[in-house]
Structures are given as structure tokens and as C-alpha cells.
């Protein structure tokens, strides 16, 4: 590849159409070894090509000078030199085009042919107005960059937009959290970027000649600005919309078991839902509004149905909206309201277009779906207890709540049947209708009947033990068939009694009877929050910890549905809080995932006051803790409650994500950062040599004895480790506040002595290696007795956090106290990585000047330069490049720092690295 540009030639529209539409000419080129030239994507002014266009890009080598002189099939003479093609259009007026790269292809017969990718076409443009790119062509950030780059004949416009964004961020280091002032600030920046863009003469002239080009320029400027700004403005947007997001997430999570049939979606649309869901779930991966809106459009376009002739039939809004509701619920995205707010409020290029704009229609559709879900129309009353504990629920209120049935509830809903048949389904219906007395009467009557059968030795157990004696299969026998199989209608012989008893068990449910899903009456009462029935069933001897086919207990269901009263009754009756379901979720997981803070409080406080153990850091099948769920769905109150009760935000799930990684707004991050885990419960000893703490020894001989004791083994190692862990927590907290003096105090470092030591000249020593009492005293006064390399449970040392927060003075103090500049945390990151991630250039210089390994890699294979390129930290990149890093190092994704910068479209960083590469190659 030449010039740093690359594209997939086989996907180039020009090359694809040439091979497809003019295959004979293409095969002739291969057989004659002619060279095919392909203009790069974005350089052509049309998407409709003629035979003349292709002939003008086929080079036939001359017989005399086949390496440098060619002719096209349109009889134009071409010369090639230094990767530049020169075409004589008219006499004295040559056309130049750079060869970006050359690629060799092979046919199925192993015949090779060459393709050159050109910067510009080999035919002069006939469009006086320039390139007229329709709005539909702009479908990604790369299209927008191509438009601004090609139409401005360079990257000057892109550089100007990037400069404006940098000045904006420098002027506003902390962006407002309210939507209105944030929108005003970004709108002003957009106006500045657009004005700077139109100062380019080429773009200004083309925008005047075509309204389409002007609209495309607006969209392109907006997209590139959003790409640069996204990481800075989306967190404040999520923070401002945190309440709406958490409220919406609670609604969605409590409808997670909804099915297509529950929303009356037509069956002929079922086939399109998986594809549409897959498309919509990618919306969070895009940074620009253009790409997010296009994602909505593609998802809706994927929903279609066909008639008998296999033709696509247009759908009405009534058909489309229920599917969109289903997709939103099943997408798993935790910040839909923030996404909608971003698309609606920060789309400045669409101002003045009215409601007829397609993007406006899509955004409004999303708004309607969100409002419909938030209204509670799909899930019944917002507070489950307000309905479930109504003393006399009416049939009307009961039917209104059953408008939306979950798949689980529907699985236990019986068909139309005779109410006189007291089957298990009939009992379930009574429980749902909250008929406590009838449920109790039916179950008690059946229980007494079975006891009488036991007294007469005609119980179900005798039936099972003697079943081998009966050769008749009566499992599906009706009453008429049953009595026809008896000796006579009044027979009471042993064999006939067994048949009657077996049939009686089918229509006489007990308190522990199960349906085909393994659900008992206690499960159903817990699902529907019937506390009075739960209490009755428990008194009648129902099994508290019985599980269904999904291994869910009644406690799981009461926690997941938010029924605090039923949950407390189960807990007081001995329900197991540690029991997990098939996905290894505890009841605490279920309550947190669905946002029921009342049930979370009940579980935690019951465990605390009942002296029970509840593991707030329990992991499910995916390694997810309750705190992971609270952080992901934005449940601030639940997250705070879990943190206060010992939840560890640093635990990683199976994907290596912590609660910090899943948090999508600053409020949740603030709650997580305020955590102070109980160090007595979570001890991670990271060193075999436990250093002494706060031991002041005046006599040198006593000092030697103390060191000897530590080396020989100390019985109080664990206690001292706990003290160190508690101390390192205080140290790291002081560093996070930027309080260097307080951090030094906790580490037993005299800050004033350090300041004086800066003025202490080495010439004042007797000689550099002098160990006399005077010189030794002056040297040791700066050294702390605390091991500055001690780390917390995540492997974070004081130097890590000092580098992260840019405290260069503290870094110097720690290095003076023998801090290891290449020490790693649990993620394999050195202090250099953290300084690069947070753009702390002064700290980077300090670390590198003191022996930091610039090519050290973390667990993801990233060097500090990889991290700086990934987040777009220009200052950190400049500093690191000045210390000669290895630019050929690849991370776990097989990407170099330059590849990472190109993927994230950090143009300034790309220039810095390429200039460094060119400079070093010259010296080589």
C-alpha cells in the first residue's frame, strides 16, 4: 500500500460494474495482460458508467517502453513515473493522477492481472457544477470525510473542523449536563465549523451551484464534528436523561418475557423480526446521527411481508409500530431515551426542513414507541402492589391487566373449561383472581380426601408401588372409559380402587401439585403477588424452595416481579436467598435486573437483621453481579444500596467488563467511584514480603532485628495486609482529589523534606557514594517506611493513580521513594498506559525519563501509544513518539497504533505517526 490509503478493490462500484456488465472486455484485458485502473471510492462524479468510462481506464503497454508508456482504449497516451500517471488530454494540458496502491488478482485458472487504484479518474469531469452527490449516498462517516476531502481538494477543511473542536473542548473543559445549554454550545460550534468549511473556495462555488451539494456539505460537517465530539457530549446527555432512561429500562425489563403474539403482531411478519433486531442492536456502535438514523431506517425496512406472487407489500403504521415496540424491548440497549434525545436535539443540519423530512419521521416514530412503552399501557399499573393487594378486585380490573400476558403467565392460563372440574389449572385461575378462601377450601378438601385414602391404604403411593400389577394404561382415560374398565360400577376391589385413585389424583390438586412447567400454586401466587394466598399456602405446608423447570423458586418470581410483601413472607418462612436458577441468577439478581429497589432493600435488610448471609457480589452464568446490572440499566438508587452493602465495582464479568465499563451516565459513575469496599472481606495479597507499618525505631540494631523478624515470617501478616489495604484506599482517594500533601501524609512521606531536597545539591555530600552518618541522614529523610509499590485489590498503586490524574509532582516523589515505574495492575496496565489514556504529557515525560518501558503491553496487547491513538490524545501521542516507540507492535486485534488511529479517524495523529515513520526511514 502506498500513501497510507487503502480500500477493498473488489467492493469498488466501478470495478464491480466493469466485471459484471462488460465481462467479455474484462476477460480480454486479463488474457492480454493489460492493466485495469480503478478510481478510488468517492472520486467519481457519477454512479452511472458507460463503455467509454471503462475503456479510458484500461492501459495497454507500448512495445518499446512497456514499463512507463501506455495507451488507453480511447487512444490517449499515458506515461507513468514515480507512482504518477500523466494523461495527455489536449496538447499542453496534461492530467495527473496518483497511483494509491497496486493489487494483483488471480483468476480461477491462476492467471494473474494487475489493478491500480487511482486518486482521481483518467477522464476530465464534464460536470461544471462539480460532484453532485445525492443525500442518499452519504451513509457513513467515511462518506462524509470523502466528500469534504475530495470536493475541497485536500484535507484543509477537515483540519479546520478538528481545530475548532479542539478549541471548543479547551474552552469548555466541563460541558454542561443540562440539554438546553449543551445544545446551544454545540450548535454554536456547528455554525463555526460550517462557516469555516464554506470559506473554502471550491466548496463555496459548488454549494452555490447545487442545493443538493449544500445539503450534503451540511450533513458531512455535522457528522465529522459529531465523530470528534461524541465521547465528550454523549455522557452528559446520558446523565441529563438518566431518570428517563432508568424509568424506561424498568418498564422494558419487566416486559422482557413478552412475545410477538402478546402485541397482536401478524404472523406473516414473524420471519423479519430476527433480522430487524440484529440491525437495530447495532445503533449504539455508531457515533453520528446520520448513521444512527440510517440504522433505524434499515431496521424498519427489514420488516416486510410478501404476497402470493412474492412481491413486497407496503405496511401500515398499525402493522409496523407493534413490531418496532417489540424490537425496542428485545434490543437490550440501556439508554434508548438518551439515544433519542441525541438524535432529536443535536441534528442541526435538518433545521428548517419541517416534518416532511425522512429522518424527522424516523426519529418521531422512535419517540412514539418510547412514549408508548413509558405510558405503562403494555404492563398494567406502574406499582404492582397497588393492584395485587386490592381487597375486592373487580372482573373489569382483572381483564384490563390481562391485556398483556407474558409467555410464562400464558403457559399456565387454561382453556375454556367447566369450573366444576377442580383441576390444577382451575386452582391457578382462582389464585390469579385472588380468591383466597376458595383456593384454601379446594386444597384443604383435597388434602383431607387424600389423608382418608391413606387411612384406607388406597393412597397414591400404594398406586405407584402396585402399578406394575395393572396392565391397563389409564393415563389418558376419560371418566366414561374408566368406569367401563371397572368390574362393575360399584366394584371396590383392589384393582378397581387403584384405577379410581389414579384418576382422582388428576383432578384433585394439592398444595404441592405441579403443572407441565413445574409450577406449583406457590409459584403462581408469587408471580402475581397474592400475598394472602402465599401466606395460606405456606401455612398449608407448601414447599418454600421448590423449583420449576427453569430452577426458579417462588422467591425468584416475587423478586423479579417486585412483590415485596410476598417476598417478605417467603423470607420469614425460610426461603433460600442463595438458591440460583438455571442461569445462576439469585433472587437479588432478579430484583436488581428489573429495577425493584423495594425488593432489593427487603433482601438486604432481612439478611442483615436476620443474621443471614447474602452475597451481593454473586456471579451468574455470565459472571455478572447485581452491581453490573444496576450500572448497566442506570438504577442509581439500587447501585448506591449495593455499594453501601459491600458490592465491589471492580469485579469483571466473562467479557472482562466491570460495572464502570457498563455505566453509561456520570451519576452512576459517581456512585461507583464513591465505593469503599470492606477490605476484611475482599483481601488480595499481592506480595509475599509484608512490610512493617508505622514502626519508628531509633536504634539501628533494633531496626536490624525488626527486618530479621519480617524475613523469618510474621504471624500477623494478614492483619498487616488488611491495614495496608485500608491505607492504600485512603491514599488513592487523596490522589483522586489531587491532594498531594495528604497522600504523602498517608504514606509517611514528609512533603516539606521533599521540597527542601530539591534544593539539596549532590556537591554537598562528601562524595557520591558516601555513607557517613550525616550524608545518610540527609538521604533517608526523603524515603518513606511505607512500601509505595503496595497495591489495592485491583493491582492499582499510588503511582498508577498519580499518573492517571496527572500529578507529576507526586510521581517524582514516588519515584524518589523507589516506586516501580513499570508495575502493572490487574489489567496489565503500567502507569505509562494510564497517563497516555488521560493525555498527561508531563507525567509521560517524567515516567519515560525515569526508565518506563515505552513498549510495555497490557492484557489486550496495547502499548501506551495504542491507547493514546485509540482515544485521540494528540499531546500524549507527540510525547510518546519523541521517545522512539516501536510502531510495528500489534495488539491482540492485530492492529498497530497507526491502524488504531485510522480506525478511529484521528487525522492529526495519523499525520504525526506518518511523519515520524517518514523521518525515521530517511535516517535509516
ZAMARGU-4260 file (C-alpha; in steps of 0.2 Angstrom, whole numbers, plus 5000, padded with zeros to 4 digits):
<rodrens>
0) 5000/5000/5000 | 5006/5017/4995 | 5002/5034/5004 | 4993/5026/5018 | 4977/5024/5008
5) 4968/5008/5007 | 4952/5001/5001 | 4944/4984/4996 | 4946/4985/4977 | 4934/4970/4974
10) 4920/4981/4983 | 4923/4997/4972 | 4907/5001/4962 | 4917/5005/4946 | 4927/4988/4947
15) 4911/4978/4951 | 4901/4985/4937 | 4916/4983/4925 | 4917/4964/4929 | 4898/4962/4929
20) 4892/4972/4914 | 4907/4970/4902 | 4914/4953/4907 | 4920/4950/4889 | 4931/4965/4889
25) 4937/4961/4906 | 4942/4944/4901 | 4951/4951/4886 | 4961/4963/4897 | 4966/4948/4908
30) 4972/4937/4893 | 4982/4952/4885 | 4989/4957/4902 | 4983/4974/4901 | 4982/4985/4917
35) 4965/4990/4924 | 4964/5007/4933 | 4951/5009/4946 | 4947/5027/4953 | 4946/5026/4972
40) 4929/5027/4981 | 4922/5044/4982 | 4932/5052/4967 | 4919/5049/4954 | 4906/5061/4950
45) 4893/5048/4944 | 4887/5031/4948 | 4881/5028/4930 | 4896/5022/4919 | 4897/5020/4900
50) 4909/5009/4890 | 4919/5024/4886 | 4922/5026/4905 | 4929/5009/4906 | 4940/5010/4890
55) 4948/5026/4897 | 4954/5016/4912 | 4962/5002/4903 | 4981/5004/4900 | 4989/4994/4885
60) 5008/4994/4887 | 5018/5000/4872 | 5030/4989/4863 | 5045/5000/4865 | 5044/5005/4884
65) 5031/4994/4892 | 5035/4999/4910 | 5032/5018/4908 | 5022/5021/4892 | 5004/5016/4889
70) 4989/5020/4879 | 4971/5019/4884 | 4957/5010/4873 | 4951/5028/4870 | 4968/5031/4861
75) 4975/5043/4874 | 4994/5042/4878 | 4999/5039/4896 | 5016/5039/4905 | 5019/5033/4922
80) 5033/5039/4933 | 5036/5039/4952 | 5018/5032/4955 | 5010/5046/4945 | 5000/5044/4929
85) 5001/5058/4916 | 4987/5058/4903 | 4988/5070/4888 | 4970/5076/4887 | 4974/5090/4875
90) 4991/5097/4869 | 5000/5106/4883 | 4986/5102/4895 | 4991/5085/4905 | 4980/5077/4918
95) 4989/5069/4933 | 4983/5056/4945 | 4992/5047/4959 | 4993/5028/4960 | 4987/5025/4978
100) 4992/5006/4978 | 4993/4991/4966 | 4985/4975/4969 | 4987/4958/4960 | 4972/4947/4957
105) 4972/4929/4951 | 4958/4920/4941 | 4951/4903/4944 | 4964/4897/4931 | 4978/4905/4941
110) 4981/4919/4928 | 4986/4935/4936 | 4981/4953/4932 | 4985/4970/4939 | 4974/4983/4946
115) 4979/5001/4950 | 4969/5011/4962 | 4970/5029/4957 | 4967/5045/4967 | 4957/5053/4953
120) 4948/5047/4936 | 4958/5047/4920 | 4944/5057/4911 | 4941/5075/4915 | 4924/5080/4923
125) 4911/5086/4912 | 4900/5092/4926 | 4903/5110/4928 | 4895/5111/4945 | 4906/5098/4952
130) 4901/5082/4960 | 4883/5081/4963 | 4882/5068/4977 | 4864/5064/4982 | 4860/5064/5000
135) 4857/5045/5000 | 4875/5042/4995 | 4880/5049/5012 | 4878/5034/5023 | 4893/5034/5035
140) 4906/5045/5042 | 4919/5039/5029 | 4907/5045/5015 | 4907/5062/5024 | 4925/5063/5025
145) 4927/5058/5007 | 4915/5071/5002 | 4924/5085/5011 | 4941/5079/5006 | 4938/5076/4988
150) 4927/5092/4985 | 4939/5103/4994 | 4954/5095/4985 | 4963/5091/5001 | 4961/5090/5020
155) 4962/5108/5024 | 4943/5108/5029 | 4944/5093/5040 | 4959/5101/5049 | 4949/5117/5052
160) 4935/5107/5059 | 4946/5097/5070 | 4954/5113/5076 | 4938/5121/5080 | 4933/5106/5090
165) 4949/5106/5100 | 4947/5125/5104 | 4929/5121/5109 | 4934/5107/5121 | 4948/5118/5128
170) 4936/5132/5131 | 4923/5121/5139 | 4933/5108/5149 | 4917/5103/5158 | 4902/5103/5147
175) 4885/5107/5154 | 4874/5092/5160 | 4858/5101/5155 | 4852/5098/5137 | 4847/5116/5133
180) 4864/5124/5137 | 4874/5109/5129 | 4863/5110/5113 | 4867/5129/5112 | 4885/5127/5114
185) 4886/5113/5101 | 4875/5122/5089 | 4887/5137/5090 | 4901/5125/5086 | 4892/5118/5071
190) 4889/5136/5064 | 4908/5139/5066 | 4913/5123/5058 | 4901/5126/5043 | 4907/5144/5041
195) 4925/5138/5041 | 4920/5125/5028 | 4912/5137/5016 | 4927/5148/5017 | 4935/5135/5005
200) 4933/5142/4988 | 4929/5126/4979 | 4916/5121/4991 | 4908/5138/4991 | 4906/5138/4972
205) 4899/5121/4972 | 4887/5124/4986 | 4880/5139/4976 | 4878/5129/4960 | 4868/5115/4968
210) 4856/5114/4983 | 4860/5095/4985 | 4878/5098/4987 | 4875/5112/5000 | 4864/5099/5010
215) 4877/5086/5009 | 4891/5098/5015 | 4880/5102/5030 | 4877/5084/5034 | 4896/5080/5031
220) 4902/5094/5043 | 4889/5089/5056 | 4894/5071/5055 | 4913/5074/5056 | 4910/5086/5071
225) 4899/5073/5080 | 4913/5060/5077 | 4926/5071/5086 | 4914/5076/5099 | 4904/5061/5103
230) 4914/5054/5118 | 4913/5071/5126 | 4895/5075/5124 | 4886/5059/5125 | 4890/5055/5143
235) 4882/5072/5148 | 4867/5068/5138 | 4865/5051/5146 | 4867/5060/5163 | 4854/5073/5159
240) 4842/5059/5154 | 4847/5046/5167 | 4830/5047/5176 | 4820/5044/5159 | 4832/5030/5154
245) 4831/5021/5171 | 4812/5023/5171 | 4811/5016/5153 | 4823/5002/5157 | 4812/4996/5172
250) 4797/4996/5161 | 4807/4986/5147 | 4815/4974/5159 | 4798/4969/5167 | 4792/4965/5149
255) 4807/4955/5144 | 4797/4939/5143 | 4784/4947/5130 | 4781/4938/5114 | 4776/4943/5097
260) 4758/4936/5100 | 4756/4947/5115 | 4757/4963/5104 | 4745/4956/5091 | 4759/4956/5078
265) 4753/4947/5062 | 4761/4930/5059 | 4767/4934/5042 | 4779/4947/5049 | 4787/4935/5061
270) 4801/4930/5049 | 4808/4948/5048 | 4810/4951/5066 | 4827/4942/5070 | 4835/4952/5055
275) 4827/4968/5061 | 4833/4965/5079 | 4850/4962/5073 | 4851/4978/5063 | 4843/4989/5077
280) 4855/4982/5091 | 4870/4990/5082 | 4863/5008/5084 | 4874/5010/5099 | 4890/5007/5089
285) 4888/5022/5079 | 4893/5040/5084 | 4885/5051/5071 | 4866/5055/5070 | 4867/5051/5051
290) 4872/5033/5055 | 4860/5031/5069 | 4845/5037/5059 | 4851/5025/5044 | 4851/5011/5057
295) 4833/5014/5061 | 4828/5015/5043 | 4837/4999/5039 | 4828/4990/5054 | 4811/4996/5048
300) 4815/4992/5030 | 4819/4974/5036 | 4801/4972/5042 | 4791/4967/5027 | 4779/4954/5020
305) 4776/4947/5003 | 4760/4942/4994 | 4757/4926/4985 | 4767/4932/4970 | 4782/4935/4981
310) 4780/4954/4979 | 4784/4965/4994 | 4768/4973/5002 | 4769/4990/5010 | 4764/4990/5028
315) 4753/5002/5038 | 4759/5011/5053 | 4747/5000/5063 | 4756/4985/5057 | 4774/4992/5059
320) 4773/5001/5076 | 4769/4985/5087 | 4785/4977/5078 | 4795/4992/5082 | 4789/4991/5101
325) 4795/4973/5101 | 4812/4977/5094 | 4815/4991/5106 | 4810/4979/5121 | 4821/4965/5115
330) 4836/4976/5109 | 4845/4976/5126 | 4851/4994/5124 | 4851/5003/5141 | 4850/5021/5135
335) 4836/5022/5122 | 4830/5039/5129 | 4847/5046/5128 | 4849/5040/5110 | 4833/5048/5105
340) 4837/5064/5113 | 4854/5065/5105 | 4846/5061/5088 | 4832/5074/5090 | 4841/5089/5099
345) 4858/5088/5090 | 4853/5086/5072 | 4857/5104/5066 | 4858/5100/5048 | 4840/5096/5047
350) 4834/5113/5055 | 4821/5121/5044 | 4816/5106/5034 | 4799/5103/5043 | 4791/5087/5047
355) 4792/5080/5029 | 4810/5075/5031 | 4813/5056/5031 | 4825/5057/5046 | 4812/5068/5056
360) 4799/5054/5053 | 4810/5040/5059 | 4815/5050/5075 | 4797/5054/5078 | 4792/5036/5076
365) 4806/5031/5089 | 4799/5044/5101 | 4781/5037/5099 | 4787/5020/5103 | 4797/5026/5118
370) 4782/5036/5125 | 4770/5021/5122 | 4781/5010/5132 | 4784/5023/5146 | 4765/5026/5147
375) 4763/5009/5155 | 4749/5003/5143 | 4758/4987/5140 | 4762/4982/5158 | 4747/4987/5169
380) 4748/4998/5184 | 4766/5005/5187 | 4765/4999/5205 | 4761/4980/5205 | 4756/4980/5224
385) 4743/4993/5221 | 4733/4981/5211 | 4738/4964/5218 | 4733/4968/5235 | 4716/4976/5232
390) 4704/4968/5243 | 4690/4965/5231 | 4697/4966/5213 | 4683/4968/5200 | 4682/4957/5185
395) 4685/4973/5174 | 4701/4977/5183 | 4706/4959/5181 | 4703/4959/5162 | 4712/4976/5160
400) 4728/4969/5167 | 4727/4953/5157 | 4728/4963/5141 | 4746/4959/5140 | 4750/4942/5145
405) 4768/4936/5147 | 4773/4919/5139 | 4775/4912/5157 | 4758/4918/5163 | 4750/4912/5147
410) 4758/4895/5149 | 4748/4892/5164 | 4732/4900/5158 | 4719/4886/5155 | 4707/4885/5140
415) 4689/4886/5142 | 4683/4873/5155 | 4670/4868/5166 | 4673/4877/5183 | 4666/4862/5192
420) 4681/4852/5187 | 4694/4857/5201 | 4709/4854/5191 | 4726/4862/5194 | 4723/4875/5181
425) 4706/4879/5190 | 4716/4882/5206 | 4729/4893/5196 | 4714/4903/5190 | 4707/4906/5207
430) 4725/4912/5213 | 4726/4924/5199 | 4708/4931/5203 | 4714/4932/5221 | 4700/4921/5228
435) 4709/4916/5244 | 4695/4907/5253 | 4691/4896/5238 | 4709/4891/5235 | 4710/4887/5253
440) 4694/4877/5253 | 4698/4867/5237 | 4716/4862/5243 | 4711/4858/5261 | 4696/4847/5254
445) 4708/4838/5243 | 4721/4836/5256 | 4708/4828/5268 | 4702/4817/5255 | 4720/4810/5252
450) 4723/4808/5270 | 4707/4797/5271 | 4714/4787/5256 | 4730/4784/5266 | 4720/4778/5281
455) 4711/4765/5269 | 4728/4760/5261 | 4722/4767/5244 | 4734/4782/5243 | 4744/4787/5228
460) 4759/4779/5235 | 4751/4762/5235 | 4745/4766/5217 | 4763/4769/5212 | 4770/4753/5221
465) 4757/4742/5214 | 4756/4750/5197 | 4766/4735/5189 | 4751/4724/5194 | 4740/4735/5182
470) 4742/4731/5164 | 4730/4744/5158 | 4736/4761/5153 | 4724/4774/5161 | 4734/4789/5159
475) 4723/4797/5146 | 4707/4789/5151 | 4691/4798/5152 | 4678/4796/5166 | 4666/4785/5154
480) 4681/4774/5148 | 4687/4772/5166 | 4670/4766/5173 | 4669/4754/5158 | 4685/4746/5163
485) 4679/4743/5181 | 4672/4725/5185 | 4656/4734/5188 | 4651/4752/5193 | 4650/4749/5211
490) 4666/4737/5212 | 4678/4741/5226 | 4691/4728/5223 | 4709/4732/5224 | 4712/4734/5206
495) 4697/4745/5203 | 4701/4756/5218 | 4718/4759/5210 | 4711/4765/5194 | 4699/4777/5203
500) 4713/4784/5214 | 4724/4787/5199 | 4710/4797/5191 | 4706/4806/5207 | 4724/4812/5208
505) 4722/4821/5191 | 4708/4831/5196 | 4712/4834/5214 | 4727/4846/5215 | 4736/4848/5232
510) 4747/4862/5238 | 4762/4855/5230 | 4755/4849/5214 | 4765/4854/5198 | 4759/4858/5180
515) 4769/4854/5164 | 4781/4868/5168 | 4785/4863/5185 | 4775/4877/5193 | 4766/4875/5209
520) 4752/4885/5217 | 4765/4895/5227 | 4774/4899/5211 | 4758/4906/5203 | 4754/4916/5219
525) 4772/4923/5219 | 4771/4928/5201 | 4755/4938/5203 | 4759/4945/5220 | 4745/4937/5230
530) 4752/4939/5247 | 4737/4932/5256 | 4737/4917/5246 | 4756/4915/5248 | 4753/4915/5267
535) 4739/4902/5266 | 4749/4891/5255 | 4764/4892/5267 | 4753/4888/5282 | 4746/4873/5272
540) 4764/4866/5271 | 4769/4872/5253 | 4787/4868/5249 | 4796/4885/5250 | 4811/4882/5240
545) 4803/4871/5226 | 4809/4874/5208 | 4801/4874/5191 | 4809/4868/5175 | 4820/4884/5175
550) 4825/4881/5193 | 4816/4896/5198 | 4809/4896/5216 | 4794/4907/5222 | 4807/4919/5229
555) 4814/4922/5212 | 4797/4926/5205 | 4792/4938/5219 | 4809/4947/5217 | 4808/4948/5198
560) 4790/4955/5198 | 4793/4967/5213 | 4781/4959/5225 | 4789/4965/5242 | 4775/4958/5253
565) 4775/4941/5245 | 4794/4941/5246 | 4795/4945/5264 | 4783/4931/5268 | 4794/4919/5259
570) 4809/4925/5268 | 4802/4924/5285 | 4796/4906/5281 | 4814/4901/5277 | 4816/4904/5258
575) 4834/4902/5252 | 4841/4918/5246 | 4857/4910/5239 | 4847/4897/5228 | 4851/4900/5209
580) 4840/4897/5194 | 4846/4889/5178 | 4856/4904/5173 | 4864/4905/5190 | 4854/4921/5195
585) 4850/4923/5213 | 4834/4932/5219 | 4845/4948/5221 | 4850/4947/5203 | 4831/4946/5198
590) 4826/4960/5208 | 4840/4972/5203 | 4838/4967/5184 | 4820/4973/5184 | 4823/4988/5195
595) 4813/4984/5210 | 4823/4993/5224 | 4809/4989/5237 | 4813/4970/5234 | 4832/4974/5234
600) 4830/4983/5251 | 4820/4969/5258 | 4833/4955/5253 | 4847/4965/5260 | 4839/4971/5276
605) 4832/4954/5280 | 4849/4946/5278 | 4856/4960/5289 | 4844/4959/5303 | 4841/4940/5302
610) 4859/4937/5303 | 4858/4928/5286 | 4872/4929/5273 | 4868/4936/5256 | 4882/4938/5243
615) 4880/4955/5235 | 4894/4950/5223 | 4887/4934/5217 | 4890/4930/5199 | 4878/4922/5187
620) 4882/4911/5172 | 4890/4926/5163 | 4900/4932/5178 | 4888/4946/5180 | 4885/4953/5198
625) 4870/4963/5203 | 4880/4979/5203 | 4884/4975/5184 | 4865/4975/5181 | 4862/4991/5191
630) 4876/5000/5182 | 4870/4995/5165 | 4852/4999/5167 | 4855/5015/5176 | 4847/5011/5193
635) 4856/5024/5203 | 4847/5020/5220 | 4850/5002/5218 | 4868/5004/5214 | 4870/5015/5229
640) 4862/5002/5240 | 4873/4988/5234 | 4889/4999/5236 | 4884/5003/5254 | 4882/4984/5257
645) 4899/4979/5251 | 4897/4977/5232 | 4913/4978/5223 | 4913/4988/5207 | 4930/4982/5201
650) 4924/4964/5198 | 4924/4958/5180 | 4911/4948/5170 | 4915/4935/5157 | 4918/4948/5144
655) 4931/4957/5155 | 4919/4971/5159 | 4917/4980/5176 | 4902/4990/5182 | 4912/5005/5177
660) 4913/4999/5159 | 4894/4996/5159 | 4889/5013/5167 | 4883/5025/5154 | 4880/5041/5164
665) 4890/5051/5176 | 4878/5049/5190 | 4881/5030/5191 | 4900/5033/5189 | 4900/5045/5203
670) 4891/5032/5214 | 4903/5018/5209 | 4918/5029/5212 | 4912/5033/5230 | 4913/5015/5234
675) 4924/5009/5249 | 4924/4990/5249 | 4925/4981/5265 | 4944/4976/5265 | 4941/4962/5278
680) 4930/4953/5266 | 4940/4956/5250 | 4959/4954/5253 | 4970/4951/5238 | 4988/4949/5245
685) 4999/4954/5230 | 5016/4952/5238 | 5025/4939/5248 | 5035/4951/5258 | 5024/4960/5270
690) 5032/4977/5275 | 5031/4984/5293 | 5019/4998/5296 | 5021/5014/5306 | 5036/5006/5316
695) 5048/5020/5322 | 5064/5013/5328 | 5078/5024/5334 | 5092/5011/5336 | 5100/5003/5321
700) 5102/4987/5330 | 5083/4986/5334 | 5080/4990/5315 | 5090/4975/5310 | 5081/4964/5322
705) 5064/4970/5316 | 5069/4967/5297 | 5075/4949/5303 | 5058/4946/5311 | 5049/4950/5295
710) 5060/4939/5284 | 5058/4924/5295 | 5039/4926/5295 | 5026/4936/5304 | 5011/4928/5311
715) 5001/4945/5309 | 5004/4946/5290 | 4985/4945/5286 | 4981/4959/5299 | 4995/4970/5292
720) 4990/4967/5274 | 4972/4972/5279 | 4980/4988/5287 | 4989/4991/5271 | 4974/4989/5260
725) 4964/5001/5271 | 4978/5013/5270 | 4980/5012/5251 | 4962/5015/5249 | 4964/5032/5259
730) 4980/5036/5248 | 4971/5033/5232 | 4956/5043/5237 | 4968/5058/5242 | 4976/5056/5225
735) 4959/5057/5216 | 4956/5073/5225 | 4973/5080/5219 | 4979/5082/5237 | 4997/5078/5236
740) 5001/5083/5254 | 4988/5072/5261 | 4993/5057/5250 | 5011/5060/5256 | 5005/5060/5274
745) 4996/5043/5272 | 5012/5036/5265 | 5023/5043/5279 | 5032/5054/5267 | 5037/5071/5274
750) 5032/5083/5260 | 5042/5098/5266 | 5058/5087/5267 | 5055/5083/5248 | 5053/5102/5244
755) 5070/5105/5253 | 5078/5090/5245 | 5075/5098/5228 | 5087/5111/5233 | 5099/5099/5241
760) 5114/5098/5229 | 5124/5082/5227 | 5140/5093/5229 | 5136/5095/5247 | 5139/5076/5250
765) 5157/5071/5254 | 5157/5061/5238 | 5143/5052/5228 | 5144/5036/5237 | 5147/5042/5254
770) 5138/5033/5268 | 5143/5043/5283 | 5130/5047/5296 | 5127/5065/5290 | 5125/5061/5272
775) 5115/5045/5275 | 5103/5055/5286 | 5100/5068/5273 | 5096/5055/5260 | 5085/5044/5271
780) 5074/5058/5277 | 5065/5058/5260 | 5062/5039/5260 | 5046/5033/5267 | 5045/5017/5278
785) 5029/5013/5268 | 5030/5002/5253 | 5024/5014/5239 | 5023/4998/5227 | 5009/4991/5238
790) 4993/4990/5228 | 4974/4988/5231 | 4963/4973/5226 | 4964/4979/5208 | 4983/4980/5207
795) 4982/4999/5207 | 4997/5008/5216 | 4999/5026/5221 | 5010/5029/5205 | 4996/5022/5194
800) 4983/5035/5201 | 4996/5049/5201 | 4999/5046/5183 | 4980/5044/5179 | 4976/5061/5187
805) 4992/5070/5180 | 5001/5073/5197 | 5018/5075/5191 | 5025/5081/5207 | 5018/5066/5216
810) 5026/5055/5203 | 5043/5062/5206 | 5040/5059/5225 | 5035/5041/5222 | 5050/5038/5211
815) 5061/5045/5224 | 5054/5033/5236 | 5058/5018/5224 | 5041/5016/5216 | 5042/5004/5201
820) 5038/5014/5185 | 5034/4998/5176 | 5022/4990/5189 | 5006/4983/5182 | 4988/4982/5188
825) 4976/4968/5185 | 4973/4974/5168 | 4992/4973/5164 | 4992/4992/5163 | 5008/5002/5168
830) 5007/5020/5175 | 5013/5025/5157 | 4997/5017/5150 | 4986/5027/5162 | 4995/5043/5158
835) 4993/5040/5139 | 4974/5036/5141 | 4971/5053/5151 | 4983/5064/5140 | 4995/5068/5154
840) 5010/5073/5144 | 5021/5080/5158 | 5018/5064/5168 | 5023/5054/5152 | 5040/5063/5151
845) 5043/5060/5170 | 5040/5042/5168 | 5050/5039/5152 | 5064/5049/5159 | 5065/5038/5174
850) 5065/5021/5165 | 5047/5017/5160 | 5046/5004/5146 | 5038/5013/5132 | 5034/4997/5123
855) 5026/4988/5138 | 5009/4980/5134 | 4993/4977/5144 | 4982/4961/5144 | 4975/4967/5127
860) 4992/4969/5119 | 4990/4988/5119 | 5005/4999/5122 | 5004/5016/5129 | 5004/5023/5111
865) 4990/5011/5106 | 4979/5019/5120 | 4984/5037/5115 | 4979/5033/5097 | 4963/5025/5102
870) 4956/5039/5112 | 4963/5053/5101 | 4975/5061/5113 | 4987/5071/5102 | 4998/5078/5116
875) 5001/5061/5123 | 5005/5054/5106 | 5018/5068/5102 | 5026/5064/5119 | 5027/5046/5116
880) 5033/5047/5098 | 5048/5058/5105 | 5054/5043/5114 | 5056/5031/5099 | 5042/5019/5102
885) 5041/5003/5091 | 5027/5007/5079 | 5027/4989/5072 | 5020/4981/5088 | 5002/4974/5086
890) 4989/4972/5099 | 4978/4957/5102 | 4967/4963/5087 | 4982/4963/5076 | 4982/4982/5074
895) 4997/4994/5076 | 4995/5011/5083 | 4993/5018/5066 | 4979/5006/5062 | 4970/5011/5078
900) 4971/5029/5074 | 4964/5026/5056 | 4950/5015/5063 | 4945/5030/5074 | 4948/5043/5061
905) 4960/5053/5071 | 4968/5063/5057 | 4981/5073/5066 | 4988/5058/5075 | 4989/5049/5058
910) 4999/5063/5051 | 5010/5063/5067 | 5014/5045/5065 | 5016/5045/5046 | 5028/5060/5048
915) 5038/5051/5061 | 5039/5035/5050 | 5045/5045/5035 | 5058/5054/5046 | 5065/5038/5053
920) 5065/5030/5036 | 5076/5044/5029 | 5089/5042/5043 | 5089/5023/5040
</rodrens>
